[in-house]
Amino acid sequence: MTFRFDNTWARDLPGTFLRLAPDAAPAPELVFLNRPLAADLGLDADDLAAQGAGWFSGAALPPGADPVALAYAGHQFGGFSPVLGDGRAHLLGEHLAPDGRRYDLQLKGSGKTPFSRGGDGKAVLGPMLREALVSEAMAALGVPTTRALAVATTGEGIWRDSGRQPGAVLARIAASHIRVGSFQFLSARGETDKLQALTAYTLARHYPDAPAAETPALTLFDAAAARQCRLIAQWMGLGFLHGVMNTDNMALSGETIDYGPCAFLDAFDPDTVFSSIDRQGRYSWANQPRILLWNLARLAEALLPLIDPNGDTAVAAANDRLDRVAALYRSDWLAVMRAKLGLAGEDAADGALIDDLLAAMQGADWTLTFRRLAGAAAGDTAALRPLFPDFTLMQGWLPRWQARLAPDAAARMLTVNPAVIPRNHRVEEALTAATGGDMAPFDALIQALREPFVEREAYMLPPPSGFGPYVTFCGT
């Protein structure tokens, strides 16, 4: 079976896109095909392998595709840009899976559009494969996420700061590409009718069963805020840093989108920043919940014209919703951490217990600490101690934690806390080899990431001494 397209965005939301085709890659080659994802989508992986070099590079279009570049605005590092849009991406259409679920198929790195703002519209192989690695890891860990269906090289050489690199295109699958910035684009233009249409479309596509509020805009806000709180709490529990939580990178579906300068913590420091351009620490690990609230405030602002025609009334209603977000997020964060720590039920002191653990963990490896706490839950702290530069605070914390453990805590914790994550040094090894033409390290790493609770020592170890400080780049 090949794609079954039903392109409702291009049909139902005029004024939110430009219709144009991707650039035709001169000599495409398929270097990665996500066969498990293809099966989930009801697609014939062998057919995709045969056709994919063309379909996933822009050299040819799959039957039924209707390529468009989406328009959106966004706050980037706090500064508002009224027009951003897909500067190097083309939405080919919406594929209907056999179970009726709808998925966007988008090409990323597929050429210039009117939204390119001086960019070349291209992508290079390393960042596209990074998105494949990290999104597969997130999917295996149960985090809502966009996913890479394929990566194809184009046969072009693309110049970046590091020199000439192989051009590539990512084929991305998403529940949709509706962003906070999609609403900001229409709101900034005063196009209230189109804003209303986008709100109705988003509710129908992502929240058909959402409890109705007094207005559809508030129904949408409540539903999107709930999903975003759960998502960011999951990120935090895994030690994941998105790296660039601009409003155009917050999807209304509640999925993680745009894996640019993202990475996972090794040694825990709440102020960790990986992105080369985040010089003020705006998107540090610890700041992600605050940026969640900030981005939701921008969504609420965009929806004000639909909340109430009276500005003061609309602002009051929006602020009432925003006032609830911190408690909603805190509840989700506590739920994530109670599961990671194997706690029995809920206790009012759990927040302090978790906060004290984080204070004690400074400098310890995030992922290995939680994995080895499972052993400590069974009474063995030998493997845990070497992770800590100073075990004194942990020594006092452990009895408090052990008093709160569920009877089967050790076994449960091993199903929640991964053994394998995309370790930064392993990701760089795989991407460097792939850029040089050797896909074997990438293939081995992605296989390990698809089974994150299986202990494979080579993929569990922290980076060697001398690796770091680790810096990531957006890929453009």
Solvent accessible surface area in square Angstrom, and as a share of the most:
residue,aa,sasa,rsa
1,M,96,0.43
2,T,47,0.27
3,F,12,0.05
4,R,108,0.39
5,F,36,0.15
6,D,37,0.19
7,N,24,0.12
8,T,15,0.08
9,W,3,0.01
10,A,15,0.12
11,R,145,0.53
12,D,69,0.36
13,L,4,0.02
14,P,87,0.54
15,G,37,0.35
16,T,6,0.04
17,F,29,0.12
18,L,75,0.37
19,R,139,0.51
20,L,46,0.23
21,A,62,0.48
22,P,14,0.09
23,D,58,0.30
24,A,75,0.58
25,A,10,0.08
26,P,92,0.58
27,A,63,0.49
28,P,40,0.25
29,E,107,0.48
30,L,42,0.21
31,V,38,0.22
32,F,17,0.07
33,L,30,0.15
34,N,0,0.00
35,R,115,0.42
36,P,63,0.40
37,L,8,0.04
38,A,0,0.00
39,A,72,0.56
40,D,82,0.43
41,L,2,0.01
42,G,19,0.18
43,L,12,0.06
44,D,58,0.30
45,A,18,0.14
46,D,98,0.51
47,D,48,0.25
48,L,0,0.00
49,A,43,0.33
50,A,83,0.64
51,Q,85,0.38
52,G,0,0.00
53,A,29,0.22
54,G,16,0.15
55,W,21,0.07
56,F,0,0.00
57,S,1,0.01
58,G,7,0.07
59,A,41,0.32
60,A,48,0.37
61,L,74,0.37
62,P,2,0.01
63,P,94,0.59
64,G,53,0.51
65,A,21,0.17
66,D,38,0.19
67,P,13,0.08
68,V,2,0.01
69,A,0,0.00
70,L,1,0.01
71,A,7,0.05
72,Y,18,0.07
73,A,0,0.00
74,G,0,0.00
75,H,27,0.12
76,Q,59,0.26
77,F,67,0.28
78,G,30,0.29
79,G,41,0.39
80,F,86,0.36
81,S,31,0.20
82,P,75,0.47
83,V,69,0.40
84,L,3,0.02
85,G,8,0.07
86,D,4,0.02
87,G,19,0.18
88,R,37,0.14
89,A,8,0.07
90,H,0,0.00
91,L,4,0.02
92,L,0,0.00
93,G,3,0.03
94,E,1,0.01
95,H,0,0.00
96,L,42,0.21
97,A,0,0.00
98,P,89,0.56
99,D,91,0.47
100,G,52,0.50
101,R,128,0.47
102,R,65,0.24
103,Y,34,0.13
104,D,0,0.00
105,L,0,0.00
106,Q,0,0.00
107,L,0,0.00
108,K,19,0.08
109,G,2,0.02
110,S,2,0.01
111,G,0,0.00
112,K,118,0.50
113,T,12,0.07
114,P,97,0.61
115,F,19,0.08
116,S,17,0.11
117,R,161,0.59
118,G,80,0.77
119,G,33,0.32
120,D,58,0.30
121,G,4,0.04
122,K,33,0.14
123,A,1,0.01
124,V,3,0.02
125,L,8,0.04
126,G,8,0.08
127,P,32,0.20
128,M,3,0.01
129,L,0,0.00
130,R,23,0.08
131,E,2,0.01
132,A,0,0.00
133,L,0,0.00
134,V,3,0.02
135,S,0,0.00
136,E,3,0.01
137,A,1,0.01
138,M,0,0.00
139,A,31,0.24
140,A,36,0.28
141,L,25,0.13
142,G,51,0.49
143,V,4,0.02
144,P,59,0.37
145,T,14,0.08
146,T,1,0.01
147,R,48,0.17
148,A,0,0.00
149,L,0,0.00
150,A,0,0.00
151,V,0,0.00
152,A,0,0.00
153,T,21,0.12
154,T,7,0.04
155,G,54,0.52
156,E,54,0.24
157,G,23,0.22
158,I,13,0.07
159,W,174,0.61
160,R,46,0.17
161,D,161,0.83
162,S,96,0.62
163,G,20,0.19
164,R,161,0.59
165,Q,35,0.16
166,P,43,0.27
167,G,2,0.02
168,A,1,0.01
169,V,1,0.01
170,L,0,0.00
171,A,0,0.00
172,R,4,0.01
173,I,7,0.03
174,A,1,0.01
175,A,23,0.18
176,S,0,0.00
177,H,0,0.00
178,I,0,0.00
179,R,5,0.02
180,V,1,0.00
181,G,0,0.00
182,S,6,0.04
183,F,0,0.00
184,Q,10,0.04
185,F,10,0.04
186,L,0,0.00
187,S,32,0.20
188,A,57,0.44
189,R,131,0.48
190,G,59,0.56
191,E,42,0.19
192,T,56,0.32
193,D,117,0.61
194,K,71,0.30
195,L,1,0.00
196,Q,107,0.48
197,A,44,0.34
198,L,1,0.00
199,T,3,0.02
200,A,60,0.46
201,Y,25,0.09
202,T,0,0.00
203,L,26,0.13
204,A,74,0.57
205,R,43,0.16
206,H,18,0.08
207,Y,16,0.06
208,P,100,0.63
209,D,134,0.69
210,A,25,0.20
211,P,123,0.77
212,A,98,0.76
213,A,27,0.21
214,E,129,0.58
215,T,31,0.18
216,P,87,0.55
217,A,1,0.01
218,L,3,0.02
219,T,12,0.07
220,L,0,0.00
221,F,5,0.02
222,D,51,0.26
223,A,16,0.12
224,A,2,0.01
225,A,4,0.03
226,A,27,0.21
227,R,78,0.28
228,Q,6,0.03
229,C,0,0.00
230,R,119,0.44
231,L,3,0.01
232,I,1,0.00
233,A,0,0.00
234,Q,51,0.23
235,W,9,0.03
236,M,8,0.03
237,G,1,0.01
238,L,20,0.10
239,G,0,0.00
240,F,0,0.00
241,L,1,0.00
242,H,1,0.00
243,G,4,0.04
244,V,19,0.11
245,M,7,0.03
246,N,7,0.03
247,T,0,0.00
248,D,12,0.06
249,N,19,0.10
250,M,10,0.04
251,A,1,0.01
252,L,3,0.01
253,S,7,0.05
254,G,3,0.03
255,E,26,0.12
256,T,1,0.01
257,I,1,0.01
258,D,23,0.12
259,Y,4,0.02
260,G,15,0.14
261,P,2,0.01
262,C,0,0.00
263,A,4,0.03
264,F,2,0.01
265,L,1,0.01
266,D,22,0.12
267,A,57,0.44
268,F,3,0.01
269,D,56,0.29
270,P,39,0.24
271,D,105,0.54
272,T,25,0.14
273,V,45,0.26
274,F,18,0.07
275,S,9,0.06
276,S,35,0.23
277,I,78,0.39
278,D,8,0.04
279,R,192,0.70
280,Q,167,0.74
281,G,17,0.16
282,R,56,0.20
283,Y,3,0.01
284,S,5,0.03
285,W,9,0.03
286,A,26,0.20
287,N,39,0.20
288,Q,0,0.00
289,P,28,0.18
290,R,151,0.55
291,I,12,0.06
292,L,1,0.01
293,L,66,0.33
294,W,76,0.27
295,N,2,0.01
296,L,0,0.00
297,A,17,0.13
298,R,34,0.12
299,L,1,0.00
300,A,3,0.03
301,E,86,0.39
302,A,4,0.03
303,L,0,0.00
304,L,41,0.20
305,P,64,0.40
306,L,31,0.15
307,I,11,0.06
308,D,40,0.21
309,P,138,0.87
310,N,81,0.42
311,G,48,0.46
312,D,121,0.63
313,T,67,0.39
314,A,1,0.00
315,V,67,0.39
316,A,62,0.48
317,A,25,0.19
318,A,6,0.05
319,N,73,0.37
320,D,63,0.32
321,R,22,0.08
322,L,29,0.14
323,D,115,0.60
324,R,127,0.46
325,V,4,0.02
326,A,65,0.51
327,A,72,0.56
328,L,68,0.34
329,Y,23,0.09
330,R,93,0.34
331,S,66,0.42
332,D,26,0.13
333,W,14,0.05
334,L,26,0.13
335,A,57,0.44
336,V,33,0.19
337,M,0,0.00
338,R,34,0.13
339,A,41,0.31
340,K,8,0.03
341,L,0,0.00
342,G,1,0.01
343,L,4,0.02
344,A,39,0.30
345,G,58,0.56
346,E,141,0.63
347,D,59,0.31
348,A,114,0.88
349,A,61,0.47
350,D,1,0.01
351,G,10,0.10
352,A,55,0.43
353,L,8,0.04
354,I,1,0.00
355,D,67,0.35
356,D,59,0.30
357,L,0,0.00
358,L,29,0.14
359,A,65,0.50
360,A,8,0.06
361,M,0,0.00
362,Q,94,0.42
363,G,33,0.32
364,A,0,0.00
365,D,11,0.05
366,W,3,0.01
367,T,6,0.04
368,L,3,0.02
369,T,0,0.00
370,F,1,0.00
371,R,18,0.06
372,R,71,0.26
373,L,0,0.00
374,A,5,0.04
375,G,32,0.31
376,A,0,0.00
377,A,23,0.18
378,A,81,0.63
379,G,61,0.59
380,D,82,0.43
381,T,28,0.16
382,A,70,0.54
383,A,52,0.40
384,L,0,0.00
385,R,104,0.38
386,P,103,0.65
387,L,27,0.13
388,F,15,0.06
389,P,106,0.67
390,D,93,0.48
391,F,26,0.11
392,T,96,0.56
393,L,113,0.56
394,M,0,0.00
395,Q,89,0.40
396,G,50,0.48
397,W,5,0.02
398,L,8,0.04
399,P,80,0.50
400,R,103,0.38
401,W,0,0.00
402,Q,71,0.32
403,A,89,0.69
404,R,48,0.17
405,L,34,0.17
406,A,6,0.05
407,P,146,0.92
408,D,74,0.39
409,A,3,0.02
410,A,31,0.24
411,A,66,0.52
412,R,96,0.35
413,M,0,0.00
414,L,72,0.36
415,T,93,0.54
416,V,54,0.31
417,N,0,0.00
418,P,4,0.03
419,A,0,0.00
420,V,1,0.00
421,I,2,0.01
422,P,2,0.01
423,R,2,0.01
424,N,5,0.03
425,H,16,0.07
426,R,68,0.25
427,V,3,0.02
428,E,55,0.25
429,E,84,0.38
430,A,2,0.01
431,L,14,0.07
432,T,96,0.56
433,A,25,0.20
434,A,3,0.02
435,T,51,0.30
436,G,70,0.68
437,G,67,0.64
438,D,71,0.37
439,M,39,0.17
440,A,64,0.50
441,P,48,0.30
442,F,0,0.00
443,D,73,0.38
444,A,48,0.38
445,L,4,0.02
446,I,7,0.04
447,Q,92,0.41
448,A,1,0.01
449,L,1,0.00
450,R,59,0.21
451,E,68,0.30
452,P,7,0.04
453,F,70,0.29
454,V,72,0.41
455,E,102,0.46
456,R,74,0.27
457,E,126,0.56
458,A,52,0.40
459,Y,40,0.15
460,M,23,0.10
461,L,84,0.42
462,P,51,0.32
463,P,33,0.21
464,P,85,0.54
465,S,119,0.77
466,G,81,0.78
467,F,67,0.28
468,G,42,0.41
469,P,131,0.83
470,Y,28,0.11
471,V,71,0.41
472,T,1,0.00
473,F,135,0.56
474,C,55,0.33
475,G,12,0.11
476,T,96,0.56
